[in-house]
C-alpha cells in the first residue's frame, strides 16, 4: 500500500475513533511500527493529531474550533482583500454567482456591488447588507439565521440552492491538504457549500496561504473538484505541481 493511501486511511480512522494505537495500525496496514510512527508524526504536523505514548489522539479542539464572523473577517484582512481583488477581476459581465457566507468571499462580492448585470445567489446575511442599493440582482436563500456566522442555514437554504444553476461559485474553506482535499470546520456550512458546488459551472476557491497543508473537521471536496484557486501568495512548487495535475488554475498577486 502506498503511503498516500495509508495516510488517508489513518486520517479516517482517527476521525472516527478519536484515538489510535501504533501497534494496531501496524497490523492493520502491514507495515512496521516505526513506519506508523512516521505517519503519525506527519499527521501531527498537519495538526490533525497529538501523539501520545503508543499512539495518537484527534485534535478535536482545533478542528472544530468556531470563530464568529466578526473575528474571522478581521483575521488576515489584508490577505483576504488581495484575494477579493483577484476574484472580482475574473468575474465576467452578466455572470450569475453563487456565494457562500465566508468573510473571504465577502471581500470579492463587495467589489462587485456597483457592477450592473450580475446576479448573486447567497445565504450570507453580510452580503445582503453590503449589496443594499446595489444594481446587482440578489437572490437570498432565506433560512434560519446563524447570528455568529452571519449566515442562513437549514433546509430552506438547500432547497433554494437546488432551484438554481450559476455560472460561478465562490467559496472559501478552513484547510487544504494535498492528499485529503479541501476541508471546512463547520459541518452545516460545509453541507450547504456542497449543494452550491453542485449548481455551479465554474468553482473558484478563495483561500489564503495559512490554509495550506492543514485539515479540518469535515471534508468539503476533492482538489480536482475546483476549477480555480485564488490565494494571496505563490504556492510552493509541490503545491503548484499537484494543482496542475488536478487541472486547477492558480491565481495569486504579482503572478
C-alpha positions as CSV (number, residue, x, y, z in Angstrom):
1,X,0.0,0.0,0.0
2,X,1.3,3.5,-0.9
3,X,2.0,5.9,1.9
4,X,-0.5,8.4,0.4
5,X,-3.3,5.8,0.6
6,X,-2.3,4.6,4.0
7,X,-2.2,8.2,5.4
8,X,-5.7,8.8,4.2
9,X,-7.0,5.6,5.8
10,X,-5.3,6.6,9.1
11,X,-6.9,10.0,8.9
12,X,-10.3,8.4,8.5
13,X,-9.6,6.0,11.4
14,X,-8.5,8.8,13.8
15,X,-11.5,11.0,12.9
16,X,-13.8,8.0,13.6
17,X,-12.2,6.5,16.7
18,X,-10.7,9.8,18.1
19,X,-7.7,7.7,19.3
20,X,-5.4,5.2,17.5
21,X,-2.6,2.9,18.6
22,X,0.7,2.3,16.8
23,X,0.5,-1.5,17.3
24,X,-3.0,-1.8,15.9
25,X,-2.3,0.4,12.9
26,X,0.9,-1.6,12.2
27,X,-1.0,-4.8,12.0
28,X,-3.9,-3.3,10.1
29,X,-1.7,-1.8,7.3
30,X,1.0,-4.5,7.3
31,X,3.9,-2.1,8.0
32,X,6.4,-1.7,10.8
33,X,5.5,0.3,13.9
34,X,8.3,2.7,13.0
35,X,6.6,3.4,9.7
36,X,3.3,4.1,11.6
37,X,5.2,6.5,14.0
38,X,6.4,8.4,11.0
39,X,2.9,8.6,9.6
40,X,1.6,9.9,12.9
41,X,4.4,12.4,13.0
42,X,3.2,13.7,9.6
43,X,-0.4,13.9,10.9
44,X,0.8,15.8,14.0
45,X,2.5,18.4,11.7
46,X,-0.9,18.8,10.0
47,X,-2.3,19.4,13.4
48,X,-4.8,16.6,13.0
49,X,-3.5,14.6,16.0
50,X,-1.4,14.9,19.1
51,X,1.0,11.9,19.5
52,X,0.8,10.1,22.8
53,X,2.6,7.1,24.3
54,X,1.7,4.2,22.0
55,X,-0.5,6.2,19.6
56,X,-2.2,9.5,18.9
57,X,-5.4,11.3,19.7
58,X,-7.6,13.6,17.5
59,X,-7.2,17.3,18.0
60,X,-10.9,17.9,18.3
61,X,-10.5,21.3,19.9
62,X,-8.5,22.5,16.9
63,X,-10.5,21.1,14.0
64,X,-13.9,22.1,15.4
65,X,-12.9,25.5,16.6
66,X,-15.7,28.0,16.0
67,X,-14.8,31.6,15.3
68,X,-17.6,34.0,14.8
69,X,-17.9,36.1,11.6
70,X,-16.6,39.4,13.1
71,X,-13.4,37.8,14.4
72,X,-12.9,35.8,11.1
73,X,-13.4,38.9,9.0
74,X,-10.6,40.8,10.8
75,X,-8.2,37.9,10.7
76,X,-5.7,38.1,7.8
77,X,-7.7,41.1,6.5
78,X,-5.0,42.3,4.0
79,X,-4.7,38.8,2.6
80,X,-8.4,38.5,2.1
81,X,-8.6,41.8,0.4
82,X,-5.9,40.8,-2.0
83,X,-7.8,37.6,-2.8
84,X,-11.0,39.5,-3.2
85,X,-9.5,41.9,-5.7
86,X,-8.2,39.0,-7.8
87,X,-11.6,37.2,-7.6
88,X,-13.5,40.3,-8.7
89,X,-11.2,40.7,-11.6
90,X,-12.0,37.3,-13.1
91,X,-15.8,37.6,-12.8
92,X,-17.3,38.3,-16.3
93,X,-20.0,40.8,-17.0
94,X,-23.6,39.5,-16.5
95,X,-22.4,36.5,-14.5
96,X,-24.7,34.6,-12.2
97,X,-22.7,33.9,-9.0
98,X,-23.3,31.6,-6.1
99,X,-21.6,33.0,-3.0
100,X,-21.0,31.3,0.4
101,X,-21.2,33.1,3.7
102,X,-17.4,33.3,4.3
103,X,-15.5,36.6,5.1
104,X,-13.1,36.0,2.2
105,X,-15.9,35.7,-0.4
106,X,-17.4,38.8,1.1
107,X,-14.3,40.8,0.1
108,X,-14.8,39.8,-3.5
109,X,-18.6,40.5,-3.5
110,X,-18.1,43.9,-2.0
111,X,-16.0,44.9,-5.1
112,X,-18.8,43.8,-7.4
113,X,-21.6,45.8,-5.7
114,X,-21.6,48.6,-8.2
115,X,-21.4,46.3,-11.3
116,X,-24.7,46.1,-13.1
117,X,-25.8,42.9,-14.8
118,X,-24.6,40.4,-12.3
119,X,-26.8,38.1,-10.2
120,X,-25.8,36.9,-6.8
121,X,-27.3,33.8,-5.0
122,X,-26.3,33.6,-1.4
123,X,-27.1,32.5,2.1
124,X,-24.8,35.3,3.6
125,X,-26.5,37.9,5.8
126,X,-23.5,40.2,5.4
127,X,-23.6,40.1,1.6
128,X,-27.3,41.2,1.7
129,X,-26.3,44.1,3.9
130,X,-23.4,45.1,1.7
131,X,-25.4,44.9,-1.5
132,X,-28.2,47.2,-0.2
133,X,-28.9,49.7,-3.0
134,X,-26.7,47.8,-5.4
135,X,-27.7,47.5,-9.1
136,X,-26.9,43.8,-8.9
137,X,-29.7,41.2,-8.8
138,X,-29.8,39.5,-5.4
139,X,-31.4,36.1,-4.6
140,X,-31.5,35.4,-0.9
141,X,-32.0,31.8,0.2
142,X,-33.9,32.6,3.4
143,X,-33.4,30.2,6.2
144,X,-32.5,30.1,9.9
145,X,-30.1,32.9,10.7
146,X,-26.9,31.9,12.5
147,X,-26.1,35.2,14.2
148,X,-22.5,34.2,15.0
149,X,-21.7,33.3,11.4
150,X,-23.9,35.9,9.7
151,X,-25.3,33.1,7.5
152,X,-28.6,31.5,6.8
153,X,-28.8,27.8,7.3
154,X,-31.2,24.8,7.2
155,X,-33.3,23.0,4.6
156,X,-34.7,26.2,3.0
157,X,-31.2,27.1,2.0
158,X,-30.6,23.7,0.5
159,X,-33.9,23.8,-1.5
160,X,-33.2,27.3,-2.7
161,X,-29.7,26.5,-3.9
162,X,-31.1,23.4,-5.7
163,X,-33.6,25.6,-7.6
164,X,-30.8,27.5,-9.5
165,X,-27.7,26.9,-11.7
166,X,-25.0,29.6,-11.6
167,X,-22.0,30.4,-13.8
168,X,-19.6,30.8,-11.0
169,X,-19.4,29.5,-7.4
170,X,-17.2,31.5,-5.0
171,X,-16.4,29.6,-1.8
172,X,-13.8,29.6,0.9
173,X,-12.5,26.9,3.2
174,X,-10.7,26.2,6.5
175,X,-8.0,24.0,5.2
176,X,-6.3,22.4,2.1
177,X,-4.3,19.2,2.1
178,X,-2.6,17.6,-0.8
179,X,-3.9,14.1,-0.2
180,X,-7.1,14.8,1.6
181,X,-8.6,17.7,-0.5
182,X,-10.5,20.7,0.8
183,X,-11.9,21.0,4.4
184,X,-14.2,23.1,6.4
185,X,-14.6,23.5,10.2
186,X,-18.4,23.8,10.3
187,X,-20.4,20.8,9.2
188,X,-23.6,22.7,8.4
189,X,-21.8,25.3,6.3
190,X,-19.9,22.5,4.5
191,X,-23.1,20.7,3.6
192,X,-24.6,23.9,2.2
193,X,-21.4,24.6,0.2
194,X,-21.5,21.1,-1.3
195,X,-25.0,21.8,-2.6
196,X,-23.9,25.1,-4.0
197,X,-20.9,23.5,-5.7
198,X,-23.2,21.0,-7.5
199,X,-25.1,24.0,-9.1
200,X,-22.0,25.8,-10.5
201,X,-20.4,25.6,-13.9
202,X,-17.1,27.0,-12.6
203,X,-15.9,26.5,-9.0
204,X,-13.5,29.1,-7.6
205,X,-12.0,28.5,-4.2
206,X,-10.6,31.5,-2.2
207,X,-8.0,30.5,0.4
208,X,-5.1,32.4,1.9
209,X,-1.7,30.9,2.5
210,X,-2.5,29.9,6.1
211,X,-5.0,27.3,4.9
212,X,-2.4,25.1,3.1
213,X,-1.1,21.8,4.4
214,X,-3.8,21.5,7.1
215,X,-7.0,19.6,7.6
216,X,-10.2,20.5,9.4
217,X,-13.3,18.8,10.8
218,X,-15.3,18.0,7.6
219,X,-14.1,17.2,4.1
220,X,-15.7,19.6,1.5
221,X,-14.4,18.3,-1.9
222,X,-11.5,16.9,-3.8
223,X,-8.9,19.3,-5.2
224,X,-9.9,18.3,-8.7
225,X,-13.5,19.5,-8.0
226,X,-12.5,23.1,-8.2
227,X,-11.6,24.9,-11.4
228,X,-9.6,27.8,-9.9
229,X,-7.8,28.5,-6.7
230,X,-7.1,32.1,-5.8
231,X,-4.7,32.8,-2.9
232,X,-2.5,35.6,-1.6
233,X,0.9,34.1,-2.0
234,X,2.7,32.0,-4.6
235,X,2.2,28.3,-3.6
236,X,5.2,26.0,-3.2
237,X,6.4,24.2,-6.3
238,X,5.0,21.0,-4.9
239,X,1.6,22.5,-4.5
240,X,1.7,24.0,-8.0
241,X,2.6,20.6,-9.4
242,X,-0.3,18.9,-7.5
243,X,-2.8,21.5,-8.6
244,X,-1.7,21.4,-12.2
245,X,-2.0,17.6,-12.2
246,X,-5.6,18.1,-10.9
247,X,-6.4,20.6,-13.6
248,X,-6.8,23.5,-11.2
249,X,-5.8,27.0,-12.4
250,X,-4.0,29.0,-9.7
251,X,-4.1,32.8,-9.3
252,X,-2.1,34.9,-6.9
253,X,-0.8,38.5,-6.7
254,X,2.1,39.6,-8.9
255,X,1.8,36.5,-10.9
